[in-house]
Amino acid sequence: MDREEVLEALKKVYDPEYPLSVIDLKIVEPDDVTFEGDRVKVSFKPTTPYCPMGGVIGIIIKYALEKKFKREFDVSVKAGTHIQESMLNEVLRDKKKYGEMLKKMEDSGLLKSCVAL
């Protein structure tokens, strides 16, 4: 797997509020995908510093990439891009919190409407 494959997969991951992908909206840009040893890191910039869907977007990105590539990804909010950056990053790092949010999003149908892999 390389950066281009990750970016290509993210073209099929849509913002929950707009009918555009996280690539089209520049939520994730090429330099936001990095490789450190066997870890793949993806940082993202919510559409605004007050984006109410910032956490949802991060969960959707993480879910889609892990589903597509069958491995863990480190997904985080880009430093200085959201007022609740530390809280959102905590949810994305904490397996229990992430799992709880993922289940709620799955039950609501949100994952299905935002991920077209």
Secondary structure, 3 states (H helix, E strand, C coil): CCHHHHHHHHCCEECCCCCCECCCCCCCCHHHEEEECCEEEEEECCCCCCCCCHHHHHHHHHHHHHHHHCCCCEEEECCCCCCCHHHHHHHHHCHHHHHHHHHHHHHHCHHHHHECC
